[in-house]
Amino acid sequence: MESWHAKLNRRLAKEHPNILILLELLQQEQAENETSMPFLEVGKKPRAKKLKYGHVDEGISNLKSRFRSGHIDLIYYVDTVSYYLHLED
């Protein structure tokens, strides 16, 4: 969901778009998704994630498991997630 939201924001290129522009963009997005659905239904795999993002997803997933099992504390968890997402100052 986050990647879709980021894609939508990039395509809008405005913080507060006009409602008509937003509707047009959502219609384009729907058309693109409807075009790709038949390919997915017959077994064609969706486009693979970039290797970089696969590593980020895997790292955050492992981190979340360690946090939930009590192996790391909240501060370490938040600091490391911010590192993965490049949110550090």
C-alpha positions as CSV (number, residue, x, y, z in Angstrom):
1,M,0.0,0.0,0.0
2,E,2.8,2.4,0.8
3,S,4.4,2.0,-2.6
4,W,1.1,2.7,-4.3
5,H,0.6,5.8,-2.2
6,A,4.2,7.0,-3.0
7,K,3.6,6.3,-6.7
8,L,0.3,8.3,-6.5
9,N,2.1,11.2,-4.8
10,R,4.9,11.3,-7.4
11,R,2.3,11.3,-10.3
12,L,0.3,14.1,-8.7
13,A,3.4,16.3,-8.1
14,K,1.2,18.6,-5.9
15,E,0.5,18.5,-2.2
16,H,-3.1,19.5,-2.6
17,P,-4.4,18.7,-6.1
18,N,-7.6,19.8,-7.6
19,I,-10.3,17.1,-7.2
20,L,-10.7,16.8,-10.9
21,I,-7.0,16.1,-11.4
22,L,-7.1,13.6,-8.6
23,L,-10.1,11.8,-10.1
24,E,-8.4,11.7,-13.5
25,L,-5.3,10.2,-12.0
26,L,-7.4,7.6,-10.1
27,Q,-9.2,6.7,-13.4
28,Q,-5.8,6.2,-15.1
29,E,-4.6,4.1,-12.2
30,Q,-7.7,1.9,-12.5
31,A,-7.3,1.5,-16.2
32,E,-3.7,0.4,-15.7
33,N,-4.7,-2.1,-13.1
34,E,-7.6,-3.5,-15.2
35,T,-5.1,-3.9,-18.1
36,S,-2.7,-5.9,-16.0
37,M,-5.3,-8.2,-14.3
38,P,-5.7,-10.6,-17.2
39,F,-2.0,-11.2,-17.2
40,L,-2.0,-12.0,-13.4
41,E,-5.1,-14.2,-13.8
42,V,-3.3,-16.5,-16.3
43,G,-0.3,-16.8,-14.0
44,K,2.1,-14.1,-15.1
45,K,4.1,-12.9,-12.2
46,P,4.0,-9.2,-11.3
47,R,7.0,-7.1,-11.8
48,A,9.7,-8.0,-9.2
49,K,10.7,-5.5,-6.5
50,K,14.1,-3.9,-6.9
51,L,16.7,-5.9,-5.0
52,K,17.3,-2.8,-2.8
53,Y,13.7,-2.8,-1.5
54,G,13.7,-6.6,-1.0
55,H,16.6,-6.2,1.4
56,V,14.9,-3.3,3.2
57,D,11.6,-5.3,3.5
58,E,13.5,-8.4,4.8
59,G,15.5,-6.4,7.3
60,I,12.5,-4.6,8.7
61,S,10.6,-7.9,8.9
62,N,13.4,-9.6,10.8
63,L,13.6,-6.6,13.1
64,K,9.9,-6.7,13.8
65,S,10.2,-10.4,14.7
66,R,13.0,-9.7,17.1
67,F,11.1,-6.9,18.7
68,R,7.9,-8.9,19.1
69,S,9.8,-11.8,20.7
70,G,11.4,-9.4,23.2
71,H,15.0,-9.7,21.9
72,I,15.3,-5.9,21.3
73,D,13.7,-2.9,22.9
74,L,11.5,-0.2,21.3
75,I,14.3,2.4,21.0
76,Y,16.6,0.0,19.2
77,Y,13.7,-1.0,16.9
78,V,12.7,2.5,16.0
79,D,16.3,3.6,15.5
80,T,17.0,0.7,13.2
81,V,13.8,1.1,11.2
82,S,14.7,4.8,10.7
83,Y,18.2,3.7,9.4
84,Y,16.5,1.3,6.9
85,L,14.2,4.0,5.7
86,H,16.9,6.7,5.7
87,L,15.1,8.9,8.2
88,E,18.1,9.7,10.4
89,D,19.3,13.3,10.6
